[in-house]
């Protein structure tokens, strides 16, 4: 009978150990899924940038890829041209810089990551939107913007 009690105890210890391992693996899986989503978003961004550069390399020098009015800094449909300031002058910046400029422009408003992505012309696929979300989360971590609710962001100092 002692042998049966010992076996039941060993089984119970093994089950507890496996439950702890399962919880640890689930946390690790979630972390890896987030990391994979960020890598896929970055991969999509790099792929689009490379495609654009290849198009520019093969385009004749006098052919404009995206017609933009130098006076307004806007394209034919009235959208602000990516990478231009209000005077239509070309500016070079990172996604972080573009997001911070967007928040400076919208002011005291809660916005969703999808809205930020759309405003920056990065809403063509879920990878692009996830790239914006990842950048927003990094900016929250750096206290450059604030999270005001689930999926909502706002410029700092405007709460």
C-alpha positions as CSV (number, residue, x, y, z in Angstrom):
1,X,0.0,0.0,0.0
2,X,2.9,2.3,0.6
3,X,4.0,1.8,-2.9
4,X,0.6,2.9,-4.2
5,X,0.6,6.1,-2.1
6,X,4.1,6.9,-3.2
7,X,3.1,6.5,-6.9
8,X,0.1,8.7,-6.4
9,X,2.3,11.4,-4.8
10,X,4.8,11.1,-7.6
11,X,2.0,11.5,-10.2
12,X,0.7,14.6,-8.3
13,X,4.2,16.2,-8.2
14,X,4.7,15.5,-11.9
15,X,1.3,17.0,-12.8
16,X,2.1,20.2,-10.8
17,X,5.5,20.4,-12.5
18,X,3.9,20.0,-15.9
19,X,1.3,22.7,-15.1
20,X,4.0,25.2,-14.1
21,X,5.9,24.3,-17.3
22,X,2.7,24.8,-19.3
23,X,2.2,28.3,-17.8
24,X,5.8,29.2,-18.6
25,X,5.6,28.0,-22.1
26,X,2.3,29.9,-22.7
27,X,3.9,33.1,-21.6
28,X,7.0,32.4,-23.8
29,X,4.6,31.6,-26.8
30,X,2.8,35.0,-26.4
31,X,6.1,36.8,-26.2
32,X,7.4,35.0,-29.3
33,X,4.1,35.8,-31.2
34,X,4.5,39.5,-30.3
35,X,8.1,39.4,-31.5
36,X,7.1,37.6,-34.7
37,X,4.4,40.2,-35.4
38,X,7.0,43.0,-35.0
39,X,9.4,41.2,-37.3
40,X,6.7,40.6,-39.9
41,X,5.7,44.3,-39.7
42,X,9.4,45.4,-40.2
43,X,9.8,42.8,-43.0
44,X,6.8,44.3,-44.7
45,X,8.2,47.8,-44.3
46,X,11.6,46.9,-45.7
47,X,10.0,45.0,-48.6
48,X,7.9,48.0,-49.5
49,X,10.8,50.4,-49.2
50,X,12.9,48.2,-51.4
51,X,10.2,47.9,-54.0
52,X,9.8,51.7,-54.0
53,X,13.6,52.1,-54.4
54,X,13.7,49.6,-57.2
55,X,10.9,51.5,-59.0
56,X,12.8,54.7,-58.5
57,X,16.0,53.2,-59.8
58,X,14.3,52.0,-63.0
59,X,12.2,55.1,-63.6
60,X,13.4,57.8,-66.0
61,X,14.9,60.7,-64.2
62,X,12.3,63.2,-65.5
63,X,9.3,60.9,-64.5
64,X,7.7,61.7,-61.2
65,X,6.7,58.7,-59.2
66,X,4.1,60.5,-57.1
67,X,3.1,63.9,-58.4
68,X,3.2,66.4,-55.5
69,X,2.5,70.1,-55.7
70,X,5.5,72.0,-54.3
71,X,3.3,74.9,-53.2
72,X,1.0,72.8,-51.0
73,X,3.0,69.6,-50.3
74,X,-0.1,67.6,-51.3
75,X,-0.8,65.1,-54.0
76,X,-3.5,65.4,-56.6
77,X,-6.1,64.1,-54.2
78,X,-5.2,66.6,-51.5
79,X,-3.4,64.2,-49.2
80,X,-0.2,65.5,-47.5
81,X,2.7,63.9,-49.3
82,X,4.7,61.5,-47.1
83,X,7.8,63.1,-45.8
84,X,6.9,66.7,-46.6
85,X,6.3,69.6,-44.2
86,X,3.6,72.2,-44.5
87,X,5.7,74.3,-46.9
88,X,6.1,71.3,-49.3
89,X,9.8,71.0,-48.5
90,X,11.1,67.4,-48.3
91,X,11.9,66.1,-44.8
92,X,13.5,62.9,-44.0
93,X,12.5,61.1,-40.8
94,X,11.7,57.9,-39.2
95,X,8.4,56.4,-38.4
96,X,8.9,57.6,-34.9
97,X,9.3,61.2,-36.1
98,X,6.3,61.0,-38.4
99,X,4.2,59.7,-35.5
100,X,5.4,62.5,-33.2
101,X,4.6,65.1,-35.9
102,X,1.1,63.5,-36.3
103,X,0.4,63.8,-32.5
104,X,1.6,67.4,-32.5
105,X,-0.8,68.1,-35.3
106,X,-3.9,66.4,-33.8
107,X,-3.5,67.8,-30.3
108,X,-5.9,66.9,-27.5
109,X,-7.5,63.9,-29.1
110,X,-7.5,60.1,-28.5
111,X,-6.5,58.2,-31.6
112,X,-6.3,54.6,-32.6
113,X,-3.2,53.0,-34.1
114,X,-5.2,52.3,-37.3
115,X,-6.0,56.0,-37.6
116,X,-2.3,56.9,-37.1
117,X,-1.4,54.3,-39.8
118,X,-4.0,55.7,-42.2
119,X,-2.8,59.3,-41.7
120,X,0.8,58.2,-42.5
121,X,-0.2,56.1,-45.5
122,X,0.8,52.9,-43.7
123,X,-2.6,51.2,-43.6
124,X,-2.2,49.0,-46.7
125,X,-1.9,45.8,-44.8
126,X,-2.0,44.4,-41.2
127,X,1.9,44.3,-41.1
128,X,2.1,48.0,-41.7
129,X,-0.5,48.7,-39.1
130,X,1.3,46.4,-36.6
131,X,4.5,48.3,-37.3
132,X,2.8,51.5,-36.3
133,X,1.3,49.8,-33.2
134,X,4.8,48.6,-32.2
135,X,6.2,52.0,-32.6
136,X,3.4,53.5,-30.6
137,X,4.0,51.0,-27.8
138,X,7.7,51.9,-27.8
139,X,6.8,55.6,-27.6
140,X,4.5,54.8,-24.6
141,X,7.3,53.0,-22.9
142,X,9.6,56.0,-23.5
143,X,6.8,58.4,-22.1
144,X,6.7,60.3,-25.4
145,X,3.0,59.5,-25.9
146,X,0.3,58.1,-23.5
147,X,-2.0,55.2,-23.7
148,X,-5.4,56.4,-22.7
149,X,-7.4,53.2,-23.1
150,X,-7.4,50.0,-25.0
151,X,-5.9,50.8,-28.3
152,X,-6.1,54.6,-27.7
153,X,-3.2,56.9,-27.7
154,X,-2.7,60.7,-27.0
155,X,0.1,63.2,-27.1
156,X,1.7,63.7,-23.6
157,X,0.6,66.6,-21.6
158,X,-2.9,66.7,-23.2
159,X,-4.7,64.4,-20.7
